[in-house]
Amino acid sequence: MGKIFEIIAMPFGWLMKACLWLSPGNNYLIALIFFTLIIQILLCLIFGIKQHKNMLKQASIAPMAAAIRKKYAGRDDQQTRQKMQEETMALYQEHGYSPLSGCFPMLIQLPIIMALYNVIVAPLQHMYWLTKEEIATLLNKFHDADLLSDAATKNIITEKVTEFTEKNVGNARAAQYEVINQINAWRESGASEKLEEFAYGISDKLTADTVLPQFKAFGLDFSLNPPYPNAENFKELWPLLIVPVLIVVTMIVSHMLSKKFTYQDPTMQQQQNGCSMKVMMYSMPLMSAWISFSLPAAVGVYWIYRSIASTLQQFILSLIMPMPKFTEEDYKKAEKELAGTKRKNKQTAPAVPYTGEKKRSLHHIDDEEYNAPAKAEALPKKEEEDEKMDPSVDPADAPVMKEDKGSHYKKKK
């Protein structure tokens, strides 16, 4: 699976390098803006427009779907729910809407998003295509020269593992950022001997002409992790806390705005208004913010850009292809149409002969109209049984029952 992500990440690595070349001063945060916009446009053209059109189909049949739900309102037994689902699916099939059509694009986007994530967190591997062996050699030289911080080597260099290896180089995300920063510092100071010894001598993929990102902006170094409140460098890096805060704010606002720009199925909307869904809506941003503390702040900035870009996409699509709006009259018309279709089906349905057995409908609203003919046919059946009695039998010979006293039957003397 890792090799698949690496193959998918290769073109995105080229794209990120191109965005760095376009950005002023090779600024990484500006390059991320170009990168995010280009990726969002591509995803919109491939998947977003199709998903929006699918929502338009669902929104166009909203009155008929509401009429079906109203027809079975107040009954939650299994047979009623099954009947309602059958009618709803028949309505979807009639209008060419598939509830599962929106799931497939999401599944396709998952490996793409994972590849994008790898490009951001491991630039040496996915932007400059250094092998894991070359990266391990590079990091070990920097570590031996005491050029990596303790935070960059934490949980990697231990008593059991005393150096970077091909297996643990994937966890050295902060170390890769620090190597790039150090190379940029040597370039600015003109320390060519350091560059040849620690960088250019490792791989021919890193040369004096190689475009490397600049992670500093607004006086902050976004290659560093946002600090925990009890961290030693909290006083120096506390402004980076704006990144996890903005992650939470943008993800929640993006979720709320997306609900306004897209069609919300009433059944799903009721579930989302429940307590569990609200907890989920707030827990995901909080979890993302918590993860951002263990990653360079630039990764969190990319998450913020993605939330903003996805909201802009939904807004623009809603302007180009607006969702239909229905009035109360449209919903009443749909109910009448549904009722008319039901009556038409009953008129054309073949007559079922009465067998004498009382049948009950699965739905109580149909009981009266179904059993009314049965009651009308029950009386003629009793008269037919009386006519079938043997004419040679004298009714007067019948034994006198207690309830027959005083009737026209008299015992024969």
PyMOL commands that set and color helices and strands:
alter all, ss='L'
color gray80, all
select helices_A, chain A and resi 2-22+24-26+28-60+62-71+78-94+103-121+123-126+132-144+150-153+169-171+173-189+192-200+234-261+266-272+275-292+297-320+328-348+364-387+395-397+402-404
alter helices_A, ss='H'
color red, helices_A
select strands_A, chain A and resi 216-217+220-221
alter strands_A, ss='S'
color yellow, strands_A
deselect
rebuild
show_as cartoon
